[in-house]
Amino acid sequence: MAGEPQADCLFCKIVAGEVPATVVRETETTVAFRDINPQAPTHVLVIPKAHYADAATLASAAPGLAADVLREAGEVASEDNAESYRVVFNTGSGAGQTVFHAHAHVLAGRGLQWPPG
């Protein structure tokens, strides 16, 4: 069921404190932590505490929670003194999503070419 913790989800385990992560921010609805394989000097994942498989599902089922994730992405960038940053949601394995719990990548601290990829 959407929103419910999934026993086999890495990010649900991070939310539950069962898997360690370098948490940089936490709110009532979100957790932000450093990516274990950073692609930029600032590379933080912002996730909703509730489980939704991807960004599209999150936005459709819980738009207020999707807004919380985006707001926290901005706070993460601000706390890292990032004047420019990118927020990326990979949706589906073909787009590079490897953990099927909605999450935003906050990337900053180096030139980020466009288009990405």
Biopython code that builds the backbone (N, CA, C, O; Angstrom):
import numpy as np
from Bio.PDB.StructureBuilder import StructureBuilder

atoms = [
    (1, "MET", "N", (0.841, -1.185, 0.000)),
    (1, "MET", "CA", (0.000, 0.000, 0.000)),
    (1, "MET", "C", (0.885, 1.248, 0.000)),
    (1, "MET", "O", (1.865, 1.328, 0.741)),
    (2, "ALA", "N", (0.524, 2.217, -0.843)),
    (2, "ALA", "CA", (1.303, 3.442, -0.941)),
    (2, "ALA", "C", (1.390, 4.130, 0.410)),
    (2, "ALA", "O", (0.408, 4.212, 1.148)),
    (3, "GLY", "N", (2.574, 4.619, 0.720)),
    (3, "GLY", "CA", (2.782, 5.329, 1.964)),
    (3, "GLY", "C", (3.263, 4.460, 3.111)),
    (3, "GLY", "O", (3.888, 4.956, 4.049)),
    (4, "GLU", "N", (2.978, 3.173, 3.044)),
    (4, "GLU", "CA", (3.355, 2.250, 4.118)),
    (4, "GLU", "C", (4.808, 1.802, 3.950)),
    (4, "GLU", "O", (5.249, 1.600, 2.819)),
    (5, "PRO", "N", (5.566, 1.641, 5.039)),
    (5, "PRO", "CA", (6.940, 1.149, 4.936)),
    (5, "PRO", "C", (6.988, -0.223, 4.253)),
    (5, "PRO", "O", (6.115, -1.069, 4.448)),
    (6, "GLN", "N", (8.022, -0.409, 3.459)),
    (6, "GLN", "CA", (8.235, -1.672, 2.755)),
    (6, "GLN", "C", (9.440, -2.371, 3.380)),
    (6, "GLN", "O", (10.510, -1.775, 3.508)),
    (7, "ALA", "N", (9.270, -3.616, 3.762)),
    (7, "ALA", "CA", (10.316, -4.359, 4.468)),
    (7, "ALA", "C", (11.595, -4.501, 3.650)),
    (7, "ALA", "O", (12.683, -4.576, 4.220)),
    (8, "ASP", "N", (11.482, -4.538, 2.327)),
    (8, "ASP", "CA", (12.653, -4.753, 1.478)),
    (8, "ASP", "C", (13.218, -3.464, 0.887)),
    (8, "ASP", "O", (14.050, -3.517, -0.019)),
    (9, "CYS", "N", (12.779, -2.306, 1.388)),
    (9, "CYS", "CA", (13.198, -1.014, 0.838)),
    (9, "CYS", "C", (14.340, -0.416, 1.666)),
    (9, "CYS", "O", (14.199, -0.192, 2.868)),
    (10, "LEU", "N", (15.456, -0.167, 1.010)),
    (10, "LEU", "CA", (16.625, 0.421, 1.681)),
    (10, "LEU", "C", (16.278, 1.756, 2.336)),
    (10, "LEU", "O", (16.677, 2.000, 3.475)),
    (11, "PHE", "N", (15.543, 2.624, 1.641)),
    (11, "PHE", "CA", (15.247, 3.944, 2.186)),
    (11, "PHE", "C", (14.250, 3.865, 3.335)),
    (11, "PHE", "O", (14.329, 4.669, 4.264)),
    (12, "CYS", "N", (13.321, 2.926, 3.298)),
    (12, "CYS", "CA", (12.429, 2.731, 4.453)),
    (12, "CYS", "C", (13.250, 2.301, 5.667)),
    (12, "CYS", "O", (12.948, 2.692, 6.795)),
    (13, "LYS", "N", (14.287, 1.498, 5.435)),
    (13, "LYS", "CA", (15.161, 1.063, 6.534)),
    (13, "LYS", "C", (15.970, 2.237, 7.081)),
    (13, "LYS", "O", (16.228, 2.297, 8.283)),
    (14, "ILE", "N", (16.371, 3.164, 6.224)),
    (14, "ILE", "CA", (17.065, 4.367, 6.694)),
    (14, "ILE", "C", (16.115, 5.202, 7.546)),
    (14, "ILE", "O", (16.502, 5.677, 8.614)),
    (15, "VAL", "N", (14.881, 5.387, 7.091)),
    (15, "VAL", "CA", (13.880, 6.144, 7.850)),
    (15, "VAL", "C", (13.680, 5.517, 9.226)),
    (15, "VAL", "O", (13.560, 6.226, 10.225)),
    (16, "ALA", "N", (13.645, 4.174, 9.277)),
    (16, "ALA", "CA", (13.406, 3.453, 10.530)),
    (16, "ALA", "C", (14.641, 3.391, 11.425)),
    (16, "ALA", "O", (14.551, 2.934, 12.565)),
    (17, "GLY", "N", (15.794, 3.842, 10.928)),
    (17, "GLY", "CA", (17.024, 3.791, 11.708)),
    (17, "GLY", "C", (17.691, 2.430, 11.693)),
    (17, "GLY", "O", (18.592, 2.177, 12.493)),
    (18, "GLU", "N", (17.270, 1.554, 10.804)),
    (18, "GLU", "CA", (17.830, 0.204, 10.716)),
    (18, "GLU", "C", (19.096, 0.153, 9.866)),
    (18, "GLU", "O", (19.897, -0.772, 10.000)),
    (19, "VAL", "N", (19.282, 1.144, 8.991)),
    (19, "VAL", "CA", (20.460, 1.249, 8.137)),
    (19, "VAL", "C", (21.050, 2.631, 8.369)),
    (19, "VAL", "O", (20.324, 3.624, 8.315)),
    (20, "PRO", "N", (22.349, 2.717, 8.625)),
    (20, "PRO", "CA", (22.950, 4.027, 8.896)),
    (20, "PRO", "C", (23.014, 4.898, 7.641)),
    (20, "PRO", "O", (23.122, 4.397, 6.521)),
    (21, "ALA", "N", (22.946, 6.197, 7.853)),
    (21, "ALA", "CA", (23.099, 7.183, 6.791)),
    (21, "ALA", "C", (23.616, 8.468, 7.430)),
    (21, "ALA", "O", (23.411, 8.712, 8.619)),
    (22, "THR", "N", (24.285, 9.281, 6.627)),
    (22, "THR", "CA", (24.766, 10.567, 7.095)),
    (22, "THR", "C", (23.651, 11.583, 6.878)),
    (22, "THR", "O", (23.580, 12.236, 5.837)),
    (23, "VAL", "N", (22.792, 11.703, 7.870)),
    (23, "VAL", "CA", (21.621, 12.577, 7.791)),
    (23, "VAL", "C", (22.063, 14.017, 7.973)),
    (23, "VAL", "O", (22.790, 14.340, 8.913)),
    (24, "VAL", "N", (21.616, 14.891, 7.058)),
    (24, "VAL", "CA", (21.949, 16.310, 7.139)),
    (24, "VAL", "C", (20.748, 17.155, 7.555)),
    (24, "VAL", "O", (20.922, 18.243, 8.103)),
    (25, "ARG", "N", (19.531, 16.669, 7.301)),
    (25, "ARG", "CA", (18.306, 17.352, 7.719)),
    (25, "ARG", "C", (17.229, 16.303, 7.928)),
    (25, "ARG", "O", (17.219, 15.255, 7.282)),
    (26, "GLU", "N", (16.323, 16.610, 8.847)),
    (26, "GLU", "CA", (15.163, 15.751, 9.048)),
    (26, "GLU", "C", (14.001, 16.613, 9.495)),
    (26, "GLU", "O", (14.147, 17.498, 10.339)),
    (27, "THR", "N", (12.845, 16.339, 8.913)),
    (27, "THR", "CA", (11.617, 17.017, 9.310)),
    (27, "THR", "C", (10.616, 15.935, 9.712)),
    (27, "THR", "O", (10.936, 14.747, 9.732)),
    (28, "GLU", "N", (9.425, 16.365, 10.023)),
    (28, "GLU", "CA", (8.373, 15.403, 10.366)),
    (28, "GLU", "C", (8.057, 14.475, 9.195)),
    (28, "GLU", "O", (7.643, 13.334, 9.402)),
    (29, "THR", "N", (8.252, 14.960, 7.964)),
    (29, "THR", "CA", (7.842, 14.184, 6.789)),
    (29, "THR", "C", (8.974, 13.744, 5.874)),
    (29, "THR", "O", (8.756, 12.926, 4.981)),
    (30, "THR", "N", (10.195, 14.278, 6.080)),
    (30, "THR", "CA", (11.299, 13.981, 5.162)),
    (30, "THR", "C", (12.594, 13.681, 5.908)),
    (30, "THR", "O", (12.755, 14.019, 7.081)),
    (31, "VAL", "N", (13.510, 13.034, 5.189)),
    (31, "VAL", "CA", (14.876, 12.831, 5.662)),
    (31, "VAL", "C", (15.804, 13.164, 4.499)),
    (31, "VAL", "O", (15.534, 12.778, 3.361)),
    (32, "ALA", "N", (16.891, 13.876, 4.774)),
    (32, "ALA", "CA", (17.902, 14.206, 3.769)),
    (32, "ALA", "C", (19.233, 13.647, 4.241)),
    (32, "ALA", "O", (19.638, 13.869, 5.382)),
    (33, "PHE", "N", (19.915, 12.918, 3.356)),
    (33, "PHE", "CA", (21.183, 12.296, 3.722)),
    (33, "PHE", "C", (22.133, 12.286, 2.533)),
    (33, "PHE", "O", (21.715, 12.311, 1.375)),
    (34, "ARG", "N", (23.433, 12.249, 2.855)),
    (34, "ARG", "CA", (24.480, 12.255, 1.826)),
    (34, "ARG", "C", (24.423, 10.959, 1.019)),
    (34, "ARG", "O", (24.244, 9.873, 1.570)),
    (35, "ASP", "N", (24.582, 11.099, -0.303)),
    (35, "ASP", "CA", (24.639, 9.934, -1.192)),
    (35, "ASP", "C", (25.933, 9.178, -0.929)),
    (35, "ASP", "O", (26.981, 9.795, -0.741)),
    (36, "ILE", "N", (25.873, 7.853, -0.912)),
    (36, "ILE", "CA", (27.080, 7.058, -0.636)),
    (36, "ILE", "C", (28.019, 6.997, -1.845)),
    (36, "ILE", "O", (29.170, 6.581, -1.715)),
    (37, "ASN", "N", (27.531, 7.407, -3.012)),
    (37, "ASN", "CA", (28.358, 7.448, -4.220)),
    (37, "ASN", "C", (28.172, 8.824, -4.878)),
    (37, "ASN", "O", (27.554, 8.933, -5.937)),
    (38, "PRO", "N", (28.714, 9.874, -4.239)),
    (38, "PRO", "CA", (28.423, 11.231, -4.695)),
    (38, "PRO", "C", (28.932, 11.516, -6.107)),
    (38, "PRO", "O", (30.023, 11.098, -6.494)),
    (39, "GLN", "N", (28.105, 12.242, -6.862)),
    (39, "GLN", "CA", (28.440, 12.649, -8.218)),
    (39, "GLN", "C", (28.797, 14.130, -8.293)),
    (39, "GLN", "O", (29.069, 14.649, -9.375)),
    (40, "ALA", "N", (28.797, 14.803, -7.162)),
    (40, "ALA", "CA", (29.161, 16.219, -7.066)),
    (40, "ALA", "C", (29.566, 16.480, -5.616)),
    (40, "ALA", "O", (29.230, 15.687, -4.735)),
    (41, "PRO", "N", (30.290, 17.589, -5.349)),
    (41, "PRO", "CA", (30.663, 17.887, -3.966)),
    (41, "PRO", "C", (29.469, 17.900, -3.013)),
    (41, "PRO", "O", (29.568, 17.406, -1.890)),
    (42, "THR", "N", (28.353, 18.455, -3.448)),
    (42, "THR", "CA", (27.102, 18.307, -2.704)),
    (42, "THR", "C", (26.252, 17.306, -3.464)),
    (42, "THR", "O", (25.863, 17.556, -4.604)),
    (43, "HIS", "N", (25.966, 16.191, -2.846)),
    (43, "HIS", "CA", (25.056, 15.195, -3.432)),
    (43, "HIS", "C", (24.280, 14.590, -2.271)),
    (43, "HIS", "O", (24.743, 13.679, -1.584)),
    (44, "VAL", "N", (23.089, 15.129, -2.081)),
    (44, "VAL", "CA", (22.232, 14.736, -0.965)),
    (44, "VAL", "C", (20.929, 14.194, -1.535)),
    (44, "VAL", "O", (20.395, 14.729, -2.506)),
    (45, "LEU", "N", (20.426, 13.135, -0.924)),
    (45, "LEU", "CA", (19.124, 12.593, -1.282)),
    (45, "LEU", "C", (18.097, 13.110, -0.283)),
    (45, "LEU", "O", (18.332, 13.089, 0.926)),
    (46, "VAL", "N", (16.975, 13.568, -0.784)),
    (46, "VAL", "CA", (15.862, 13.993, 0.061)),
    (46, "VAL", "C", (14.718, 13.032, -0.225)),
    (46, "VAL", "O", (14.270, 12.901, -1.364)),
    (47, "ILE", "N", (14.251, 12.358, 0.826)),
    (47, "ILE", "CA", (13.196, 11.358, 0.650)),
    (47, "ILE", "C", (12.007, 11.662, 1.553)),
    (47, "ILE", "O", (12.164, 12.232, 2.633)),
    (48, "PRO", "N", (10.824, 11.279, 1.104)),
    (48, "PRO", "CA", (9.695, 11.326, 2.032)),
    (48, "PRO", "C", (9.831, 10.154, 3.002)),
    (48, "PRO", "O", (10.314, 9.087, 2.622)),
    (49, "LYS", "N", (9.416, 10.344, 4.223)),
    (49, "LYS", "CA", (9.455, 9.222, 5.176)),
    (49, "LYS", "C", (8.471, 8.135, 4.778)),
    (49, "LYS", "O", (8.715, 6.953, 5.021)),
    (50, "ALA", "N", (7.364, 8.528, 4.170)),
    (50, "ALA", "CA", (6.378, 7.555, 3.678)),
    (50, "ALA", "C", (6.882, 6.978, 2.359)),
    (50, "ALA", "O", (7.535, 7.670, 1.578)),
    (51, "HIS", "N", (6.573, 5.714, 2.121)),
    (51, "HIS", "CA", (7.045, 5.024, 0.921)),
    (51, "HIS", "C", (6.112, 5.263, -0.264)),
    (51, "HIS", "O", (4.916, 4.974, -0.212)),
    (52, "TYR", "N", (6.693, 5.794, -1.323)),
    (52, "TYR", "CA", (6.054, 5.898, -2.637)),
    (52, "TYR", "C", (7.114, 5.462, -3.633)),
    (52, "TYR", "O", (8.271, 5.863, -3.509)),
    (53, "ALA", "N", (6.754, 4.665, -4.602)),
    (53, "ALA", "CA", (7.734, 4.037, -5.479)),
    (53, "ALA", "C", (8.568, 5.020, -6.292)),
    (53, "ALA", "O", (9.751, 4.777, -6.533)),
    (54, "ASP", "N", (7.967, 6.119, -6.714)),
    (54, "ASP", "CA", (8.699, 7.064, -7.553)),
    (54, "ASP", "C", (8.058, 8.448, -7.445)),
    (54, "ASP", "O", (7.038, 8.626, -6.778)),
    (55, "ALA", "N", (8.672, 9.411, -8.108)),
    (55, "ALA", "CA", (8.214, 10.798, -8.008)),
    (55, "ALA", "C", (6.807, 10.973, -8.558)),
    (55, "ALA", "O", (6.020, 11.736, -7.998)),
    (56, "ALA", "N", (6.475, 10.282, -9.640)),
    (56, "ALA", "CA", (5.144, 10.424, -10.232)),
    (56, "ALA", "C", (4.071, 9.917, -9.276)),
    (56, "ALA", "O", (3.028, 10.550, -9.114)),
    (57, "THR", "N", (4.327, 8.776, -8.645)),
    (57, "THR", "CA", (3.381, 8.220, -7.681)),
    (57, "THR", "C", (3.243, 9.142, -6.480)),
    (57, "THR", "O", (2.133, 9.378, -6.003)),
    (58, "LEU", "N", (4.352, 9.661, -5.994)),
    (58, "LEU", "CA", (4.337, 10.586, -4.862)),
    (58, "LEU", "C", (3.518, 11.827, -5.200)),
    (58, "LEU", "O", (2.659, 12.229, -4.415)),
    (59, "ALA", "N", (3.770, 12.432, -6.344)),
    (59, "ALA", "CA", (3.081, 13.663, -6.716)),
    (59, "ALA", "C", (1.579, 13.440, -6.878)),
    (59, "ALA", "O", (0.778, 14.304, -6.521)),
    (60, "SER", "N", (1.202, 12.291, -7.414)),
    (60, "SER", "CA", (-0.212, 11.994, -7.620)),
    (60, "SER", "C", (-0.936, 11.676, -6.311)),
    (60, "SER", "O", (-2.045, 12.153, -6.071)),
    (61, "ALA", "N", (-0.294, 10.865, -5.470)),
    (61, "ALA", "CA", (-0.940, 10.388, -4.244)),
    (61, "ALA", "C", (-0.824, 11.360, -3.080)),
    (61, "ALA", "O", (-1.719, 11.419, -2.236)),
    (62, "ALA", "N", (0.265, 12.125, -3.020)),
    (62, "ALA", "CA", (0.524, 12.986, -1.861)),
    (62, "ALA", "C", (1.221, 14.275, -2.304)),
    (62, "ALA", "O", (2.399, 14.471, -2.005)),
    (63, "PRO", "N", (0.512, 15.152, -3.010)),
    (63, "PRO", "CA", (1.160, 16.362, -3.523)),
    (63, "PRO", "C", (1.763, 17.255, -2.441)),
    (63, "PRO", "O", (2.779, 17.907, -2.682)),
    (64, "GLY", "N", (1.162, 17.296, -1.264)),
    (64, "GLY", "CA", (1.735, 18.083, -0.173)),
    (64, "GLY", "C", (3.077, 17.533, 0.272)),
    (64, "GLY", "O", (3.992, 18.291, 0.593)),
    (65, "LEU", "N", (3.191, 16.226, 0.289)),
    (65, "LEU", "CA", (4.451, 15.578, 0.655)),
    (65, "LEU", "C", (5.502, 15.797, -0.436)),
    (65, "LEU", "O", (6.680, 15.985, -0.134)),
    (66, "ALA", "N", (5.079, 15.771, -1.691)),
    (66, "ALA", "CA", (6.003, 16.077, -2.786)),
    (66, "ALA", "C", (6.547, 17.499, -2.619)),
    (66, "ALA", "O", (7.733, 17.742, -2.842)),
    (67, "ALA", "N", (5.688, 18.424, -2.229)),
    (67, "ALA", "CA", (6.130, 19.803, -1.979)),
    (67, "ALA", "C", (7.115, 19.855, -0.822)),
    (67, "ALA", "O", (8.073, 20.626, -0.868)),
    (68, "ASP", "N", (6.901, 19.048, 0.216)),
    (68, "ASP", "CA", (7.842, 18.989, 1.344)),
    (68, "ASP", "C", (9.225, 18.566, 0.862)),
    (68, "ASP", "O", (10.233, 19.139, 1.273)),
    (69, "VAL", "N", (9.268, 17.560, -0.012)),
    (69, "VAL", "CA", (10.551, 17.071, -0.543)),
    (69, "VAL", "C", (11.252, 18.191, -1.311)),
    (69, "VAL", "O", (12.449, 18.408, -1.126)),
    (70, "LEU", "N", (10.527, 18.897, -2.162)),
    (70, "LEU", "CA", (11.128, 19.991, -2.928)),
    (70, "LEU", "C", (11.588, 21.131, -2.028)),
    (70, "LEU", "O", (12.657, 21.701, -2.245)),
    (71, "ARG", "N", (10.793, 21.462, -1.026)),
    (71, "ARG", "CA", (11.183, 22.515, -0.084)),
    (71, "ARG", "C", (12.475, 22.131, 0.637)),
    (71, "ARG", "O", (13.371, 22.961, 0.792)),
    (72, "GLU", "N", (12.569, 20.897, 1.070)),
    (72, "GLU", "CA", (13.777, 20.438, 1.769)),
    (72, "GLU", "C", (14.979, 20.393, 0.841)),
    (72, "GLU", "O", (16.106, 20.620, 1.281)),
    (73, "ALA", "N", (14.758, 20.103, -0.434)),
    (73, "ALA", "CA", (15.869, 20.144, -1.393)),
    (73, "ALA", "C", (16.475, 21.538, -1.420)),
    (73, "ALA", "O", (17.697, 21.686, -1.443)),
    (74, "GLY", "N", (15.635, 22.552, -1.416)),
    (74, "GLY", "CA", (16.130, 23.923, -1.370)),
    (74, "GLY", "C", (16.854, 24.244, -0.082)),
    (74, "GLY", "O", (17.863, 24.950, -0.098)),
    (75, "GLU", "N", (16.357, 23.737, 1.032)),
    (75, "GLU", "CA", (17.017, 23.951, 2.329)),
    (75, "GLU", "C", (18.391, 23.285, 2.370)),
    (75, "GLU", "O", (19.349, 23.855, 2.894)),
    (76, "VAL", "N", (18.482, 22.077, 1.814)),
    (76, "VAL", "CA", (19.770, 21.376, 1.747)),
    (76, "VAL", "C", (20.772, 22.210, 0.958)),
    (76, "VAL", "O", (21.901, 22.414, 1.403)),
    (77, "ALA", "N", (20.361, 22.688, -0.204)),
    (77, "ALA", "CA", (21.252, 23.500, -1.031)),
    (77, "ALA", "C", (21.679, 24.767, -0.294)),
    (77, "ALA", "O", (22.846, 25.155, -0.343)),
    (78, "SER", "N", (20.739, 25.403, 0.383)),
    (78, "SER", "CA", (21.044, 26.616, 1.134)),
    (78, "SER", "C", (22.054, 26.344, 2.245)),
    (78, "SER", "O", (23.004, 27.105, 2.429)),
    (79, "GLU", "N", (21.846, 25.264, 2.977)),
    (79, "GLU", "CA", (22.761, 24.930, 4.079)),
    (79, "GLU", "C", (24.164, 24.592, 3.578)),
    (79, "GLU", "O", (25.144, 24.780, 4.299)),
    (80, "ASP", "N", (24.264, 24.089, 2.334)),
    (80, "ASP", "CA", (25.571, 23.800, 1.750)),
    (80, "ASP", "C", (26.124, 25.010, 0.986)),
    (80, "ASP", "O", (27.122, 24.900, 0.274)),
    (81, "ASN", "N", (25.461, 26.170, 1.141)),
    (81, "ASN", "CA", (25.881, 27.415, 0.489)),
    (81, "ASN", "C", (25.967, 27.285, -1.025)),
    (81, "ASN", "O", (26.849, 27.866, -1.656)),
    (82, "ALA", "N", (25.061, 26.531, -1.595)),
    (82, "ALA", "CA", (25.033, 26.344, -3.044)),
    (82, "ALA", "C", (24.248, 27.488, -3.684)),
    (82, "ALA", "O", (23.049, 27.639, -3.447)),
    (83, "GLU", "N", (24.936, 28.287, -4.494)),
    (83, "GLU", "CA", (24.249, 29.360, -5.210)),
    (83, "GLU", "C", (23.439, 28.795, -6.368)),
    (83, "GLU", "O", (22.359, 29.295, -6.682)),
    (84, "SER", "N", (23.962, 27.759, -6.995)),
    (84, "SER", "CA", (23.289, 27.067, -8.081)),
    (84, "SER", "C", (23.275, 25.589, -7.742)),
    (84, "SER", "O", (24.243, 25.056, -7.200)),
    (85, "TYR", "N", (22.182, 24.937, -8.060)),
    (85, "TYR", "CA", (22.079, 23.511, -7.773)),
    (85, "TYR", "C", (21.054, 22.875, -8.685)),
    (85, "TYR", "O", (20.256, 23.566, -9.319)),
    (86, "ARG", "N", (21.078, 21.575, -8.749)),
    (86, "ARG", "CA", (20.130, 20.821, -9.557)),
    (86, "ARG", "C", (19.391, 19.856, -8.652)),
    (86, "ARG", "O", (19.980, 19.249, -7.757)),
    (87, "VAL", "N", (18.081, 19.719, -8.895)),
    (87, "VAL", "CA", (17.260, 18.727, -8.211)),
    (87, "VAL", "C", (16.798, 17.741, -9.275)),
    (87, "VAL", "O", (16.182, 18.128, -10.268)),
    (88, "VAL", "N", (17.104, 16.452, -9.059)),
    (88, "VAL", "CA", (16.799, 15.418, -10.045)),
    (88, "VAL", "C", (15.976, 14.319, -9.395)),
    (88, "VAL", "O", (16.312, 13.825, -8.319)),
    (89, "PHE", "N", (14.895, 13.945, -10.065)),
    (89, "PHE", "CA", (14.110, 12.765, -9.691)),
    (89, "PHE", "C", (14.248, 11.768, -10.834)),
    (89, "PHE", "O", (13.783, 12.039, -11.941)),
    (90, "ASN", "N", (14.870, 10.633, -10.594)),
    (90, "ASN", "CA", (14.912, 9.569, -11.587)),
    (90, "ASN", "C", (13.677, 8.705, -11.366)),
    (90, "ASN", "O", (13.423, 8.248, -10.252)),
    (91, "THR", "N", (12.910, 8.484, -12.428)),
    (91, "THR", "CA", (11.681, 7.706, -12.315)),
    (91, "THR", "C", (11.743, 6.537, -13.277)),
    (91, "THR", "O", (11.627, 6.714, -14.490)),
    (92, "GLY", "N", (11.926, 5.346, -12.738)),
    (92, "GLY", "CA", (12.020, 4.127, -13.532)),
    (92, "GLY", "C", (13.459, 3.720, -13.763)),
    (92, "GLY", "O", (14.362, 4.556, -13.789)),
    (93, "SER", "N", (13.661, 2.420, -13.931)),
    (93, "SER", "CA", (15.016, 1.889, -14.084)),
    (93, "SER", "C", (15.705, 2.435, -15.332)),
    (93, "SER", "O", (16.922, 2.615, -15.324)),
    (94, "GLY", "N", (14.956, 2.703, -16.405)),
    (94, "GLY", "CA", (15.551, 3.249, -17.618)),
    (94, "GLY", "C", (16.109, 4.651, -17.428)),
    (94, "GLY", "O", (16.950, 5.098, -18.208)),
    (95, "ALA", "N", (15.649, 5.342, -16.402)),
    (95, "ALA", "CA", (16.141, 6.686, -16.090)),
    (95, "ALA", "C", (17.207, 6.661, -15.002)),
    (95, "ALA", "O", (17.696, 7.711, -14.584)),
    (96, "GLY", "N", (17.568, 5.469, -14.543)),
    (96, "GLY", "CA", (18.614, 5.351, -13.536)),
    (96, "GLY", "C", (18.126, 5.171, -12.121)),
    (96, "GLY", "O", (18.940, 5.168, -11.198)),
    (97, "GLN", "N", (16.825, 5.021, -11.908)),
    (97, "GLN", "CA", (16.337, 4.798, -10.544)),
    (97, "GLN", "C", (16.727, 3.383, -10.114)),
    (97, "GLN", "O", (16.407, 2.404, -10.789)),
    (98, "THR", "N", (17.420, 3.293, -8.985)),
    (98, "THR", "CA", (17.857, 1.987, -8.473)),
    (98, "THR", "C", (17.200, 1.628, -7.150)),
    (98, "THR", "O", (17.129, 0.451, -6.797)),
    (99, "VAL", "N", (16.720, 2.622, -6.414)),
    (99, "VAL", "CA", (15.964, 2.384, -5.183)),
    (99, "VAL", "C", (14.555, 2.902, -5.450)),
    (99, "VAL", "O", (14.363, 4.085, -5.731)),
    (100, "PHE", "N", (13.582, 2.017, -5.362)),
    (100, "PHE", "CA", (12.220, 2.376, -5.745)),
    (100, "PHE", "C", (11.417, 2.904, -4.559)),
    (100, "PHE", "O", (10.389, 2.355, -4.162)),
    (101, "HIS", "N", (11.946, 3.998, -4.018)),
    (101, "HIS", "CA", (11.346, 4.841, -2.983)),
    (101, "HIS", "C", (11.631, 6.250, -3.490)),
    (101, "HIS", "O", (12.794, 6.619, -3.659)),
    (102, "ALA", "N", (10.600, 7.034, -3.734)),
    (102, "ALA", "CA", (10.780, 8.366, -4.318)),
    (102, "ALA", "C", (11.891, 9.129, -3.605)),
    (102, "ALA", "O", (11.963, 9.136, -2.376)),
    (103, "HIS", "N", (12.750, 9.767, -4.383)),
    (103, "HIS", "CA", (13.822, 10.558, -3.795)),
    (103, "HIS", "C", (14.322, 11.598, -4.788)),
    (103, "HIS", "O", (14.355, 11.376, -5.999)),
    (104, "ALA", "N", (14.706, 12.736, -4.233)),
    (104, "ALA", "CA", (15.291, 13.823, -5.012)),
    (104, "ALA", "C", (16.787, 13.844, -4.752)),
    (104, "ALA", "O", (17.232, 13.758, -3.608)),
    (105, "HIS", "N", (17.553, 13.959, -5.822)),
    (105, "HIS", "CA", (18.996, 14.173, -5.713)),
    (105, "HIS", "C", (19.229, 15.676, -5.746)),
    (105, "HIS", "O", (18.751, 16.353, -6.657)),
    (106, "VAL", "N", (19.946, 16.202, -4.781)),
    (106, "VAL", "CA", (20.356, 17.603, -4.779)),
    (106, "VAL", "C", (21.842, 17.609, -5.111)),
    (106, "VAL", "O", (22.657, 17.075, -4.359)),
    (107, "LEU", "N", (22.187, 18.217, -6.242)),
    (107, "LEU", "CA", (23.565, 18.225, -6.747)),
    (107, "LEU", "C", (24.057, 19.659, -6.871)),
    (107, "LEU", "O", (23.362, 20.521, -7.408)),
    (108, "ALA", "N", (25.268, 19.908, -6.367)),
    (108, "ALA", "CA", (25.852, 21.254, -6.448)),
    (108, "ALA", "C", (27.350, 21.159, -6.211)),
    (108, "ALA", "O", (27.877, 20.111, -5.838)),
    (109, "GLY", "N", (28.024, 22.283, -6.438)),
    (109, "GLY", "CA", (29.442, 22.367, -6.099)),
    (109, "GLY", "C", (30.378, 22.096, -7.254)),
    (109, "GLY", "O", (31.596, 22.090, -7.074)),
    (110, "ARG", "N", (29.830, 21.868, -8.449)),
    (110, "ARG", "CA", (30.652, 21.724, -9.654)),
    (110, "ARG", "C", (29.786, 22.136, -10.837)),
    (110, "ARG", "O", (28.567, 22.252, -10.710)),
    (111, "GLY", "N", (30.418, 22.357, -11.988)),
    (111, "GLY", "CA", (29.643, 22.678, -13.181)),
    (111, "GLY", "C", (28.723, 21.514, -13.524)),
    (111, "GLY", "O", (29.152, 20.360, -13.536)),
    (112, "LEU", "N", (27.483, 21.813, -13.798)),
    (112, "LEU", "CA", (26.498, 20.783, -14.140)),
    (112, "LEU", "C", (26.015, 21.082, -15.566)),
    (112, "LEU", "O", (25.176, 21.957, -15.778)),
    (113, "GLN", "N", (26.555, 20.344, -16.529)),
    (113, "GLN", "CA", (26.231, 20.619, -17.931)),
    (113, "GLN", "C", (24.772, 20.320, -18.240)),
    (113, "GLN", "O", (24.118, 19.544, -17.543)),
    (114, "TRP", "N", (24.277, 20.947, -19.291)),
    (114, "TRP", "CA", (22.928, 20.694, -19.771)),
    (114, "TRP", "C", (23.009, 20.406, -21.257)),
    (114, "TRP", "O", (23.689, 21.150, -21.965)),
    (115, "PRO", "N", (22.380, 19.406, -21.759)),
    (115, "PRO", "CA", (21.499, 18.507, -21.013)),
    (115, "PRO", "C", (22.312, 17.490, -20.227)),
    (115, "PRO", "O", (23.437, 17.153, -20.597)),
    (116, "PRO", "N", (21.718, 17.000, -19.122)),
    (116, "PRO", "CA", (22.407, 15.994, -18.310)),
    (116, "PRO", "C", (22.454, 14.659, -19.044)),
    (116, "PRO", "O", (21.760, 14.446, -20.038)),
    (117, "GLY", "N", (23.302, 13.759, -18.518)),
    (117, "GLY", "CA", (23.348, 12.402, -19.067)),
    (117, "GLY", "C", (24.243, 12.349, -20.206)),
    (117, "GLY", "O", (24.415, 11.288, -20.806)),
]
sb = StructureBuilder()
sb.init_structure("model")
sb.init_model(0)
sb.init_chain("A")
sb.init_seg("    ")
for serial, (resi, resn, name, xyz) in enumerate(atoms, 1):
    if name == "N":
        sb.init_residue(resn, " ", resi, " ")
    sb.init_atom(name, np.array(xyz, "f"), 0.0, 1.0, " ", f" {name:<3s}", serial, name[0])
structure = sb.get_structure()
